[in-house]
Amino acid sequence: MAGVSTPALAAAVSNAGGLGSIGVGATDAADARTMIDELRSRTDAAFNVNLFVHQPPVYDAGRENAWIDWLAPLFAEFNAEPPKALKPLFKSFLEDADKLAVLLEMAPPVVSFHFGLPPAETLSALRERNILMFATATSLAEAQMIEAAGLDAIVAQGIEAGGHRGVFDPDAPDDALGTMALTRLLSREIRIPVIAAGGIMEGAGIAAALDLGAVAAQLGTAFVNCPESAANDAYRSALMGPGAYRTRLTRYVSGRPARLLGNRYFELAEDRRPPDFPFALDAGRALNLAATTAGETGFGAHWAGEGAPLLRAMPAAALVETLRNELNDCRRGAQSGPSRDSCGH
Ligand SMILES: Cc1cc2nc3c(=O)[nH]c(=O)nc-3n(C[C@H](O)[C@H](O)[C@H](O)COP(=O)(O)O)c2cc1C
């Protein structure tokens, strides 16, 4: 969870028996190194480092200027000026040789890719360092590409998921498969292990994912309100408010479809093509800064999945322990016949 996960959060998850992850998709090579160093200092267990592998953005002055002009009245509402021009706030892993060098040097146990796959020579170099590699798929076609590229596991990300959809091409039609159908489809059609992601908040959801053929579940939203996360107070209180029941997908915050808590973005007509990811994010951040300075938190990038109302705010180690106990309850419940345990059996 780029911007939300921290080395402390990932270490707490790994130390409790999960596979903790840090997202370095939006950080440069030097900050990635610092985060991996800190994570290593906090755990001897395995962990994952996640990367953004989006197609490098195309700068289109006409589109960028039209976007800035369209947002201008919102900036005016907060007595602020929109940015004069938009910058891509970070590089794709596809063009970040420095970040690759850091990963090859530091050899984290696992790396995972979001939005696409690096070229074969990058995969071979990482493989030579004994790094396990996972990638997100939102469809069978993406999963087949991941399997053909020789990766070790697939994260099957359903439409319920919080944060950015891992779609390889944000301009292609999206079949928007839910986590249940996608997990089952990939478990049947793909030979490498499948990790289910999207809307999973409790042991019951993990049990369901395992029943569908997944080897594991990946949870994001469930951990956003842990004290170890980097989420700010506005994000934490929005998570516990009515917006949790109204998550929606939009491209307006970053340029790529992402699910966030119901907020002011969803009052805007969804008929515009924003600048490419991450140019649009530059505008989104500036708007959020202007709004929060004026006391309006409704333009925050408050990513969350459809399971947000099920969130339990507690330290990460306690959450992993709770999930483990619930999963065990579900398994016992399934074996011993109908009862009303935390799994609903
Ligand atoms: C706050 C937040 C940030 C996220 N950032 C990333 C990211 O940097 N890389 C990534 O692969 N997935 C990211 N995701 C998506 C998760 O990997 C995962 O697919 C999703 O959280 C699963 O759905 P859930 O949020 O309902 O558990 C993010 C999700 C959230 C909630």
The ligand as a Tripos MOL2 file, in Angstrom:
@<TRIPOS>MOLECULE
LIG
   31    33     1     0     0
SMALL
NO_CHARGES

@<TRIPOS>ATOM
      1 C1         -4.5630    2.1580    0.8400 C.3       1 LIG1
      2 C2         -4.2680    1.1530   -0.2260 C.ar      1 LIG1
      3 C3         -3.1320    1.2980   -0.9920 C.ar      1 LIG1
      4 C4         -2.8120    0.3430   -1.9640 C.ar      1 LIG1
      5 N1         -1.6410    0.4580   -2.6540 N.ar      1 LIG1
      6 C5         -1.2410   -0.5670   -3.4460 C.ar      1 LIG1
      7 C6          0.0680   -0.5840   -3.9960 C.ar      1 LIG1
      8 O1          0.8700    0.3270   -3.7800 O.2       1 LIG1
      9 N2          0.4130   -1.6600   -4.7510 N.ar      1 LIG1
     10 C7         -0.4410   -2.7160   -4.9690 C.ar      1 LIG1
     11 O2         -0.0640   -3.6980   -5.6200 O.2       1 LIG1
     12 N3         -1.6900   -2.7050   -4.4790 N.ar      1 LIG1
     13 C8         -2.0910   -1.6740   -3.7090 C.ar      1 LIG1
     14 N4         -3.3400   -1.7060   -3.1480 N.ar      1 LIG1
     15 C9         -4.2560   -2.8200   -3.4810 C.3       1 LIG1
     16 C10        -3.9400   -4.0290   -2.6080 C.3       1 LIG1
     17 O3         -2.7720   -4.6490   -3.0630 O.3       1 LIG1
     18 C11        -5.0420   -5.0740   -2.6620 C.3       1 LIG1
     19 O4         -5.3050   -5.4480   -3.9820 O.3       1 LIG1
     20 C12        -6.3100   -4.5770   -2.0170 C.3       1 LIG1
     21 O5         -6.0480   -3.8660   -0.8380 O.3       1 LIG1
     22 C13        -7.2210   -5.7380   -1.6900 C.3       1 LIG1
     23 O6         -8.5020   -5.2850   -1.3870 O.3       1 LIG1
     24 P1         -8.9470   -4.7930    0.0720 P.3       1 LIG1
     25 O7         -8.4210   -3.4220    0.1940 O.co2     1 LIG1
     26 O8        -10.4290   -4.8510   -0.0030 O.co2     1 LIG1
     27 O9         -8.3330   -5.7410    1.0760 O.co2     1 LIG1
     28 C14        -3.6950   -0.7510   -2.1970 C.ar      1 LIG1
     29 C15        -4.8550   -0.8630   -1.4200 C.ar      1 LIG1
     30 C16        -5.1490    0.0670   -0.4490 C.ar      1 LIG1
     31 C17        -6.3950   -0.1150    0.3660 C.3       1 LIG1
@<TRIPOS>BOND
     1     1     2 1
     2     2     3 ar
     3     2    30 ar
     4     3     4 ar
     5     4     5 ar
     6     4    28 ar
     7     5     6 ar
     8     6     7 ar
     9     6    13 1
    10     7     8 2
    11     7     9 ar
    12     9    10 ar
    13    10    11 2
    14    10    12 ar
    15    12    13 ar
    16    13    14 ar
    17    14    15 1
    18    14    28 ar
    19    15    16 1
    20    16    17 1
    21    16    18 1
    22    18    19 1
    23    18    20 1
    24    20    21 1
    25    20    22 1
    26    22    23 1
    27    23    24 1
    28    24    25 2
    29    24    26 1
    30    24    27 1
    31    28    29 ar
    32    29    30 ar
    33    30    31 1
@<TRIPOS>SUBSTRUCTURE
     1 LIG1         1 GROUP 0 **** ****
